[in-house]
Amino acid sequence: MRRRRKCFDIAEEEWEKFINNAYVLLAGYFLHFLPFLFVERTLFLHHYLPAFIFKVLLTATTIDHLYYLIGTHRPRNISLYILTCSTITWILFVIYVFKKFIVFSYGTSALTAKDVIKLRWKDTWDFIVHKT
């Protein structure tokens, strides 16, 4: 939008880097994720991993671009501080979720049926629990 309005406040080299990264990473993400939106069966971790890699790279590219935009225009301002704090908070939340669900991915400990049900965050989550 900004380029159409003849607003060239970002260096051309940075803009091209951002656009190229966005095209490649978004295309890779959608090409790997969209087929599984139409599947009516249980999906496993290996179905999502290729799309996840592209999503992580796209997230890192977006955060890098935001740091570039905020840091070059107004260094040492409150926006940079807010972005840094929100990025750190988001990373801590990702680590928390990983630690919470590590037992599903790696099977680090035995779970009872009640333990599995307690891990649900939403009632719509259907975990298959085999009671023996």
N, C-alpha and C positions, 0 to 999 in steps of 0.2 A: 504494500500500500504506500509506504513512504517513498519508494523509488518512483512509483507512478505519479506522485505529487511533487516530484523533483526535489525531494528532501534528501540530500546526500551528506548526512552527518556521520556516517560510518565510512571508514576507509574502504575503498573498492576491494582491496585484497582480503580484508576481514569479511566483507559482505559475500564475496565469491566463496570463501572457505565455508561460511555458514550455510549458504544455499547448497553447495555441493554435498556437504555432510548431511544436510537435511534430506535431500533427494535420495541419496544412497541408503541412509539408515532407515528412513520411513518406508521406502520401497522394500527393503529387506525385511523389515518388521511385518508389513502387511502381507507380503508374499508368503511368509512362514506362519502367520497367525490366522489369516482369514479362512483358510480351508477348514480349520477346526471349529469355527463358529457354526458350521452347518452339520456337524457330526452329532448324532443322537446316541452317544455311548459314553462310557466312562473314559475320561482322558487322564493320562498319566504324565508325570514330570517330563519324560523324554519327548512328549508331543510339543511341549512349550519351550524347551531349551533353545532351539535356534532363534525363535522370536524373542526370547528373553535376552539373548546376547545383543541383538540389535537394539532392544529397548534400553539396556544399560548404557550402550555406547551413545545412543541418542540423548539420554538423560545427561550424561557427562558432557556432551557437546553443547547442550542447551545451557547447562550451568556455567561452562567456560565462556560461552557467548554473553551471558548475563554479567559475569564478572568483568568481561572486556568492556561492555557498554557502560556499566556503572563506574568502573575504575578509571576509565580514560576521560570521562566527561567531568566527573566530580570526585577526585580522590579524597579519601578521609572524610566521608560524609555518613549520615545515618543510614542511607540506603544500602551502602556496602556492609555496614554492621548488621543490618536486618537480614540481608541475603546470606551472610556468613552464619548467623545464628540459626536461620531457618534451614540452611543446608546441613549444619551439624545436628540439629534436632531431627531432621529427616533421616540422616544416616544412623543416628541412635535408635530411631524407631524401626528401621530396617534390621538392625542387629537384634533388637528385642523380638521381632517377629520371627527371625531366623532361629533364635534360641528357643522360642516357644514351640515351633513346629519342626525342630531338628529330629525329633523322634520319628516323625513320619518319613522323612527323607533317608535317614541313616539307621533307624532302628536301634538307637542307643540304649533303650531300656524297654522292658516288657510293659505293656499297657493293659489294664483291665478295660472292660466295656465302659465302665463309668468314666475312666480317664479319657477315653476317646471322645465320649459325648461331652465332657467338660471342655475339650479343646475347640468345640464349635463356637464361632462368634455369632452366627446367624442361624435361625431355625431352618432356613432353606438349604443349609449345607447337609448333604447326605453322605455320611460316612458309613461304610459297610462294616458292621460289627458282627463277628462270628462268635456266638456264645457257646462255650463248651462246658 
